[in-house]
Amino acid sequence: MGIALNTALVVAEAVYGYLGNSTALLADAGHNLSDVLGLVVAWGASIAAQRAPSGRFTYGFRASTILAALANAVFLLVATGAIGWEAILRLREPEPVAGVTVMVVAGIGILVNGFTALLFASGRKDDINIEGAYLHMAGDAAVSLGVVVSAALITWTGWLWLDPVTSLVICGTILWSTTSLLRGSIDMSMAAAPRGTDLAAIRAFLLARPGVSAIHDLHVWPISTTETALTCHLVMPSGTADAFLMETAQMLKTTFRIGHTTLQIETHPDNGCALAPDDVV
């Protein structure tokens, strides 16, 4: 539904932005186009993530959701660059704008983008991919509001420079809102521990488990935008039973939201992780 509504909005804004000679409305159309592409990518990634693992892709295609989040951020940056450049050119040579037409079309944009943003609002805190879609839609609603205000002021005052200035303000808003998404998606692409993961607490939890004298090779990373994996070596001089492993994995899932756990039991400590010092992992 979100894709269909925003595609129709892109066409309407592009046509009336061109006819109304409004770079702000054209900028909004360009931003909405990047949103449509982002929604398509996110939708495709969610489908790909459901594919079963294979001999080569042992985690399946879950990581495609991370790539989709990164692509969404890139789409926004590219669209912002194009919008900003056109606004700078128009600022040098302002042109008349069909204010009423622009206000009506942009007003429709507020409704469409606001409604679509609400569709993603509930899940945005748990999935960076959904957060990206939400930011796209919420940002578009704000952009459309800015276009309405700008067109109204131009109609009443005749200040043609407001149209490109509004576009530049929109660009700044988009860049600010995209920073978190870009940083988060890059972190996930680099297998960084997901946001909110407390490695110190996880380490303390594992060390407090019965029979554990030491741990090493502790690694936590995202396998998708909603799933987290953990591997760790537990030094247990007396050994343990399978029930201990199952119980520990379940506690990690309920306490730290880590759904894919691999624990290796050792009765004697080895030389630690070859990737980093013990104080890191």
C-alpha positions in Angstrom: 0.0 0.0 0.0 2.8 2.4 0.9 4.6 1.8 -2.4 1.4 2.3 -4.4 0.4 5.5 -2.6 3.9 7.0 -2.8 4.3 6.1 -6.5 1.1 8.0 -7.3 2.3 10.9 -5.2 5.7 11.0 -7.1 3.9 11.3 -10.4 1.5 14.0 -9.2 4.3 16.1 -7.6 6.6 15.7 -10.6 3.9 16.8 -13.1 2.6 19.7 -11.0 6.0 20.7 -9.8 7.1 21.1 -13.4 3.9 22.8 -14.5 3.9 25.1 -11.4 7.6 25.8 -11.8 8.4 24.9 -8.2 11.8 23.4 -7.3 10.5 22.7 -3.8 7.7 20.5 -5.1 10.1 18.8 -7.6 12.5 18.3 -4.7 9.7 16.7 -2.7 8.9 14.5 -5.8 12.6 13.4 -6.0 12.7 12.7 -2.3 9.5 10.6 -2.6 11.0 8.7 -5.5 14.0 7.7 -3.3 11.5 6.6 -0.7 9.6 4.4 -3.2 12.9 2.8 -4.2 13.8 2.4 -0.6 10.5 0.7 0.2 10.9 -1.6 -2.8 14.4 -2.5 -1.6 13.2 -3.1 2.0 10.3 -5.2 0.7 12.6 -7.3 -1.5 15.1 -7.7 1.4 12.3 -8.9 3.7 11.4 -11.6 1.2 15.0 -12.6 0.6 15.6 -12.9 4.3 13.0 -15.7 4.5 15.0 -17.9 2.1 16.4 -21.0 3.7 20.2 -21.3 4.3 22.3 -23.0 1.7 25.7 -24.7 1.5 27.2 -21.3 0.5 24.9 -18.9 2.4 24.8 -20.7 5.7 22.8 -17.9 7.3 20.5 -17.6 4.4 19.9 -14.1 3.1 19.1 -12.5 6.4 21.9 -9.9 5.9 20.1 -8.5 2.9 18.0 -6.5 5.3 21.2 -4.8 6.5 22.1 -4.0 2.9 18.7 -2.6 2.3 19.0 -0.3 5.3 22.4 0.9 3.9 20.8 1.3 0.4 18.0 3.4 1.9 20.5 5.8 3.5 22.5 6.1 0.2 19.2 6.8 -1.7 18.5 9.6 0.7 21.9 11.1 0.3 21.9 11.0 -3.5 18.4 12.5 -3.6 19.5 15.2 -1.2 22.5 16.1 -3.3 20.4 16.4 -6.5 17.8 18.5 -4.7 20.4 20.8 -3.1 22.2 21.4 -6.4 19.0 22.4 -8.2 17.9 24.7 -5.4 21.3 26.5 -5.5 20.9 27.1 -9.2 17.3 28.3 -8.8 18.4 30.6 -5.9 20.5 32.5 -8.3 17.6 33.0 -10.7 14.2 32.7 -8.9 11.2 32.1 -11.1 7.4 32.5 -10.6 5.7 29.7 -8.7 2.1 28.5 -9.0 1.5 28.8 -5.3 -2.1 27.5 -5.0 -1.4 24.4 -7.1 1.8 23.7 -5.2 0.0 24.0 -1.8 -2.8 21.6 -2.9 -0.4 18.9 -4.2 2.0 19.2 -1.3 -1.0 19.0 1.1 -1.9 15.7 -0.4 1.7 14.7 0.2 1.4 15.4 3.9 -1.6 13.0 4.2 0.0 10.2 2.1 3.4 10.4 3.8 1.9 10.8 7.3 -0.3 7.8 6.8 2.5 5.7 5.4 4.8 6.7 8.3 2.2 5.5 10.8 2.3 2.0 9.2 6.0 1.8 10.2 5.9 3.6 13.5 5.3 0.6 15.8 8.2 -1.5 14.6 10.8 1.2 14.0 12.6 0.7 17.4 13.2 -3.0 16.8 14.4 -3.0 13.2 16.8 -0.5 11.6 15.2 -1.4 8.2 11.8 -0.3 9.4 13.4 2.7 11.1 14.8 3.7 7.7 11.3 3.4 6.0 9.8 5.4 8.9 12.4 8.1 8.6 11.8 8.3 4.9 8.0 8.7 5.3 8.2 11.1 8.3 10.8 13.2 6.6 8.6 13.4 3.5 5.6 14.5 5.5 7.8 17.3 7.0 9.1 18.2 3.6 5.6 18.5 2.2 4.6 20.7 5.1 7.5 23.0 4.3 6.5 23.1 0.7 2.9 24.2 1.7 4.2 26.9 4.0 6.7 28.1 1.4 4.0 28.2 -1.4 1.6 30.1 0.9 4.2 32.7 1.7 5.2 33.1 -1.9 1.6 33.6 -2.9 1.1 36.3 -0.2 4.4 38.1 -0.4 5.8 37.4 -3.8 9.2 36.3 -2.3 10.3 33.9 -5.1 13.5 33.1 -3.3 11.6 31.2 -0.6 11.0 28.3 -3.0 14.8 27.4 -3.4 15.5 28.3 0.2 12.8 25.9 1.3 14.5 23.2 -0.8 17.8 23.8 0.9 16.2 23.7 4.4 14.6 20.4 3.4 18.0 19.1 2.3 19.5 19.9 5.7 16.6 18.2 7.5 17.1 15.1 5.4 20.8 15.0 6.0 20.3 15.3 9.8 17.7 12.5 9.9 19.8 10.2 7.7 22.9 10.4 9.8 21.7 7.8 12.4 20.4 5.4 9.8 23.6 5.6 7.8 25.8 5.1 10.9 23.7 2.2 12.1 23.6 0.4 8.8 27.4 0.8 8.3 28.0 -0.5 11.8 25.8 -3.6 11.1 27.5 -4.1 7.7 30.8 -4.2 9.7 29.4 -6.8 12.1 29.4 -4.4 15.0 27.4 -5.4 18.1 23.9 -4.1 17.6 22.8 -0.9 19.2 21.8 -1.4 22.8 23.9 -4.5 23.3 25.7 -4.4 26.6 28.8 -6.6 26.1 29.9 -6.0 29.7 26.6 -7.3 31.0 26.8 -10.3 28.7 30.3 -11.1 29.9 29.3 -10.7 33.6 26.3 -13.0 33.0 28.3 -15.7 31.4 31.0 -15.5 34.1 28.3 -15.9 36.8 27.0 -19.1 35.3 27.6 -22.2 37.6 30.9 -23.9 36.9 32.3 -21.2 34.6 35.8 -20.0 35.6 36.6 -17.9 32.6 35.4 -16.9 29.1 37.1 -15.8 25.9 36.3 -15.4 22.2 33.1 -13.5 23.0 31.6 -12.2 19.8 28.2 -10.6 19.2 27.1 -9.5 15.8 23.9 -8.9 13.7 22.8 -11.5 11.2 19.9 -9.3 10.1 18.3 -6.1 11.2 16.3 -8.0 13.8 18.4 -11.0 14.7 21.6 -11.2 16.8 24.2 -14.0 17.0 26.7 -14.8 19.8 29.7 -17.1 20.0 31.8 -17.6 23.1 34.2 -20.1 24.7 33.4 -21.0 28.3 36.2 -22.5 30.5 34.5 -25.1 32.8 37.1 -27.3 34.5 34.4 -29.8 35.5 32.7 -29.9 32.2 28.9 -29.6 31.8 25.8 -31.3 30.4 23.8 -30.3 27.4 21.0 -28.9 29.6 23.4 -26.2 30.8 24.0 -25.1 27.2 20.3 -25.0 26.4 19.4 -23.1 29.5 22.2 -20.5 29.0 21.1 -20.0 25.4 17.5 -19.5 26.4 18.5 -17.0 29.1 20.6 -15.1 26.6 17.6 -14.9 24.3 15.2 -13.7 26.9 17.6 -11.3 28.7 19.7 -9.9 25.9 17.5 -10.7 22.8 20.3 -12.9 21.3 18.5 -15.6 19.3 21.4 -17.5 17.7 24.0 -18.7 20.4 27.0 -21.0 19.9 28.9 -21.9 23.1 32.1 -23.9 23.2 33.0 -25.6 26.5 36.7 -26.1 27.4 38.0 -27.8 30.5 41.4 -26.1 30.2 41.9 -22.4 29.1 43.7 -21.9 25.8 45.6 -18.9 24.5 42.4 -16.8 24.1 41.0 -15.2 21.0 43.4 -14.9 18.1 41.6 -11.8 16.8 42.0 -9.5 19.8 43.2 -9.3 23.4 41.1 -10.8 26.2 40.1 -7.4 27.5 38.3 -6.8 24.3 36.7 -10.2 23.6 
